[in-house]
C-alpha cells in the first residue's frame, strides 16, 4: 500500500488542522493505521492509531482529548483532526500502515505542522 499525507501547515497556538492520508490499493480496510511525528532533534514518536474497522483508537497521552483519528474505508483515507494545538505539537507528521505485523510496514512521506506561539 502507498500512503500520501497532506494537510499540514502553519497555525497559531490554539488553532486546528486536519491531516489526511490517502492510500492506494483495494485492501485498505485490512490495515491498522497510525500517525507518528518527529520534531527537529527528536526521535519519531507515536501519536495515535486506529483499528481496521475504526472502532478502536489509541493516543499518545499528551494529545488525548485534543487529537482524533478517524478513517473512511470507502475513500481509503485516514484522518488526524488536531485541535487546541500547542507549539510542542510542531513536527513532521507521518501516517503508517501495518497488516499483520507488530510493526508499521508502510509509511507516507510526511507533512509539516508548525504551531506558532
C-alpha positions in Angstrom: 0.0 0.0 0.0 1.2 3.5 -0.8 0.4 6.4 1.6 0.2 10.1 0.8 -0.2 12.5 3.7 -1.4 16.1 3.3 -3.0 18.9 5.3 -0.1 20.3 7.2 0.7 24.0 7.6 1.3 26.9 9.9 -1.2 27.6 12.6 -1.3 29.7 15.7 -1.5 28.1 19.1 -5.0 27.1 20.0 -5.9 26.5 16.3 -6.8 23.4 14.5 -5.6 21.4 11.5 -6.9 18.2 9.9 -4.4 15.9 8.3 -5.4 13.4 5.7 -3.6 10.3 4.5 -4.8 8.7 1.3 -3.9 5.2 0.4 -3.7 3.2 -2.8 -4.9 -0.3 -3.1 -8.1 -2.3 -2.6 -7.2 -3.7 0.8 -7.1 -0.5 2.8 -9.7 -1.8 5.3 -7.4 -4.7 6.2 -4.7 -2.4 7.6 -4.3 -0.9 11.0 -3.3 2.7 10.6 -1.2 5.0 12.7 0.1 8.6 12.9 3.6 9.4 14.1 5.5 12.7 14.4 9.1 13.7 14.5 10.2 17.1 15.8 13.6 18.6 15.0 16.3 16.9 17.0 14.0 14.3 18.5 13.1 10.7 17.8 9.9 9.8 16.0 7.1 9.2 18.4 3.7 7.5 18.2 0.8 9.9 18.1 -2.2 7.6 17.7 -3.7 4.6 15.9 -6.9 3.2 14.6 -8.1 -0.3 14.1 -9.2 -1.8 10.8 -12.9 -1.1 11.3 -12.3 2.2 13.1 -13.9 1.0 16.4 -10.7 1.3 18.4 -8.3 4.1 18.7 -5.2 4.8 20.8 -3.5 8.0 21.6 -0.3 9.5 23.0 -1.2 10.8 26.4 -0.2 14.4 25.5 -2.7 14.5 22.7 -5.6 12.8 24.3 -8.7 15.0 24.2 -7.2 17.2 21.5 -6.5 14.9 18.6 -8.9 12.5 17.0 -8.1 9.8 14.5 -10.8 8.5 12.1 -10.9 6.6 8.8 -13.1 6.3 5.8 -12.5 2.9 4.3 -14.7 3.8 1.3 -12.3 6.6 0.5 -9.1 4.8 1.5 -8.3 7.7 3.8 -7.3 8.1 7.4 -7.6 11.5 9.2 -6.0 13.2 12.1 -8.1 16.0 13.5 -5.9 18.2 15.7 -7.5 20.8 18.0 -6.1 23.1 20.6 -2.7 22.9 19.0 0.4 23.8 21.0 3.9 24.8 19.9 5.2 21.5 21.2 3.0 19.8 18.5 5.3 21.2 15.9 6.7 18.3 13.9 6.6 16.4 10.6 3.6 14.1 10.8 3.6 10.7 9.2 0.9 8.2 8.5 1.7 4.5 8.6 0.0 1.2 8.0 0.5 -2.4 9.1 -1.3 -5.6 8.1 -0.5 -8.4 10.5 2.9 -7.4 11.7 3.6 -5.8 15.1 5.5 -3.0 13.4 4.3 -0.5 10.9 5.5 -1.5 7.4 4.2 1.2 5.1 4.9 4.9 5.6 3.8 8.1 4.0 6.1 10.9 3.1 5.3 13.2 6.0 3.6 16.6 6.2 4.9 19.5 8.2 2.9 21.0 11.0 4.1 24.2 12.6 2.4 25.8 15.6 3.4 29.3 16.4 3.1 30.8 19.9 
